[in-house]
Amino acid sequence: MVEKPGSHQALKIIEDQLPSPGPGQVQVQVKACGINFADIAVRLGLYRAAKGLYPLTPGLEFSGIVMDTGDGVDEFSKGDRVFGVTRFGGYTSCINCPAHQLWQMPEEWGFEKGATFPVVYLTAYHALHKVGHVTTSDKVLVHSAAGGVGTAALHLLRINGNYSAGVVGSAHKVEAATRAGADVVIDKNSQALWARVEEISPDGWDLILDANGASTLKESYKHLCPTGRLVIYGFASMFSPSGKKNLAKLIWYYLKTPRFSPFELTTDNKTVSGFNLIYLFDKVEPFRRIMETLLRWDAKGLLPPMPITTYPFEEVGRAHKELESGQTVGKLVLIE
Ligand SMILES: NC(=O)c1ccc[n+]([C@@H]2O[C@H](COP(=O)([O-])OP(=O)(O)OC[C@H]3O[C@@H](n4cnc5c(N)ncnc54)[C@H](OP(=O)(O)O)[C@@H]3O)[C@@H](O)[C@H]2O)c1
């Protein structure tokens, strides 16, 4: 639990009593809990959706075993293996979660896979298909291509048959992005990023996924072709590896974040969109349909395994530190 936002020490393990599940809720004994970049923003007090909710337990996704069900829940019973999403509260040993945010876990999945699947694949699918309106002939550029969402996006682009380029921030991530399906990988640490982006596609890009924010947004927009779409869904470059709120960096970041002009957008024939899934968890039907598609693809073996690093719950601070270092590949997960 984070009582008061701050550095890694702000994460405290506490003991508390969980009430019985209410109507429409399912009580799940949590076996694994996925870590997302948003959890860092929650810990630091920088996540808008968490404002006013402290003391707050972070965590947006988990997997486990059903212990009990509330009134009106027919689709789950005690002993079911499930995975789900939650608007905070996932870093726990037991949770009451609305039934519509849960899914039965495929038999062959382990708890680690269940706890790392929903956020990144729902995000990548929503970014590409719902917001980015990807078509098979689109050339797509994916920033942070070896991270959780980046890897999931590359998996989905391969299924769709797109030409894709993945951008990564260090040499050790090149292989991971290639394995995830990128046709070409740019290591921006050793290559001039935008010169290489132009060299690969001189006419620009149809679709760019950017969750860095200020560090790349302006140039991402510039490198769209006419009718191109820039999809914004995160601001990772706002964070500091120190694990603390860096006020000077936040001010710099705010000033450097581009403001898109309606005059320019119409003249350039470009689209800029943004989204945050956390505000859409109650849109039950669209997300159930997306999850059905994802589970079907997974059952057919179309989604390769995601690289996963596990941490005991007690080492949640170390897990945050590593995600904040910007050096991790794939997903991080807490296990009991
Ligand atoms: N809007 C939504 O609904 C939604 C849902 C899920 C995730 N997200 C966002 O999507 C992004 C990816 O999330 P994720 O959980 O899968 O994380 P991730 O991609 O596994 O890790 C973040 C990556 O961002 C890059 N990065 C750039 N500047 C950084 C900085 N200052 N500190 C640390 N990393 C930095 C690093 O990759 P490179 O150096 O290789 O670029 C790093 O590996 C995050 O911005 C997250 O907030 C949004």
The ligand as a MOL file (V3000), in Angstrom:
LIG
                    3D

  0  0  0     0  0            999 V3000
M  V30 BEGIN CTAB
M  V30 COUNTS 48 52 0 0 0
M  V30 BEGIN ATOM
M  V30 1 N -2.9360 4.5680 -21.8610 0
M  V30 2 C -3.0490 3.3150 -21.4790 0
M  V30 3 O -4.1520 2.7710 -21.4040 0
M  V30 4 C -1.8050 2.5350 -21.1650 0
M  V30 5 C -1.8860 1.1980 -20.7760 0
M  V30 6 C -0.6830 0.5020 -20.5290 0
M  V30 7 C 0.5320 1.1720 -20.6370 0
M  V30 8 N 0.5420 2.4810 -20.9680 0 CHG=1
M  V30 9 C 1.8080 3.2220 -21.1320 0
M  V30 10 O 2.5770 2.5300 -22.1010 0
M  V30 11 C 3.9670 2.6780 -21.8060 0
M  V30 12 C 4.5900 1.2940 -21.7330 0
M  V30 13 O 4.1080 0.6620 -20.5470 0
M  V30 14 P 4.7620 -0.6780 -20.0190 0
M  V30 15 O 4.1890 -0.9350 -18.6920 0
M  V30 16 O 4.6370 -1.7050 -21.0850 0 CHG=-1
M  V30 17 O 6.2900 -0.2460 -19.8140 0
M  V30 18 P 7.5890 -0.6810 -20.6520 0
M  V30 19 O 7.4170 -0.2740 -22.0800 0
M  V30 20 O 7.9000 -2.0990 -20.3590 0
M  V30 21 O 8.6890 0.2220 -19.9640 0
M  V30 22 C 8.7630 1.5770 -20.2570 0
M  V30 23 C 9.7950 1.8760 -21.3860 0
M  V30 24 O 9.7270 3.2630 -21.6980 0
M  V30 25 C 10.9650 3.7060 -22.1900 0
M  V30 26 N 11.3220 4.9500 -21.4800 0
M  V30 27 C 11.4340 6.1590 -22.0710 0
M  V30 28 N 11.7520 7.0980 -21.1710 0
M  V30 29 C 11.8560 6.4810 -19.9670 0
M  V30 30 C 12.1680 6.9420 -18.6500 0
M  V30 31 N 12.4450 8.2340 -18.3780 0
M  V30 32 N 12.1900 6.0470 -17.6490 0
M  V30 33 C 11.9170 4.7410 -17.8930 0
M  V30 34 N 11.5850 4.2490 -19.1300 0
M  V30 35 C 11.5730 5.1130 -20.1610 0
M  V30 36 C 11.9680 2.5630 -21.9590 0
M  V30 37 O 12.1540 1.8690 -23.1970 0
M  V30 38 P 13.1460 2.3570 -24.3760 0
M  V30 39 O 14.2730 3.0880 -23.7210 0
M  V30 40 O 13.5460 1.0950 -25.0380 0
M  V30 41 O 12.3150 3.2450 -25.2390 0
M  V30 42 C 11.2370 1.6520 -20.9900 0
M  V30 43 O 11.6480 0.3220 -21.0990 0
M  V30 44 C 4.0620 3.4950 -20.5120 0
M  V30 45 O 4.2590 4.8500 -20.8400 0
M  V30 46 C 2.6950 3.2870 -19.8890 0
M  V30 47 O 2.3310 4.3300 -19.0270 0
M  V30 48 C -0.5940 3.1580 -21.2350 0
M  V30 END ATOM
M  V30 BEGIN BOND
M  V30 1 1 1 2
M  V30 2 2 2 3
M  V30 3 1 2 4
M  V30 4 1 4 5
M  V30 5 2 4 48
M  V30 6 2 5 6
M  V30 7 1 6 7
M  V30 8 2 7 8
M  V30 9 1 8 9
M  V30 10 1 8 48
M  V30 11 1 9 10
M  V30 12 1 9 46
M  V30 13 1 10 11
M  V30 14 1 11 12
M  V30 15 1 11 44
M  V30 16 1 12 13
M  V30 17 1 13 14
M  V30 18 2 14 15
M  V30 19 1 14 16
M  V30 20 1 14 17
M  V30 21 1 17 18
M  V30 22 2 18 19
M  V30 23 1 18 20
M  V30 24 1 18 21
M  V30 25 1 21 22
M  V30 26 1 22 23
M  V30 27 1 23 24
M  V30 28 1 23 42
M  V30 29 1 24 25
M  V30 30 1 25 26
M  V30 31 1 25 36
M  V30 32 1 26 27
M  V30 33 1 26 35
M  V30 34 2 27 28
M  V30 35 1 28 29
M  V30 36 1 29 30
M  V30 37 2 29 35
M  V30 38 1 30 31
M  V30 39 2 30 32
M  V30 40 1 32 33
M  V30 41 2 33 34
M  V30 42 1 34 35
M  V30 43 1 36 37
M  V30 44 1 36 42
M  V30 45 1 37 38
M  V30 46 2 38 39
M  V30 47 1 38 40
M  V30 48 1 38 41
M  V30 49 1 42 43
M  V30 50 1 44 45
M  V30 51 1 44 46
M  V30 52 1 46 47
M  V30 END BOND
M  V30 END CTAB
M  END
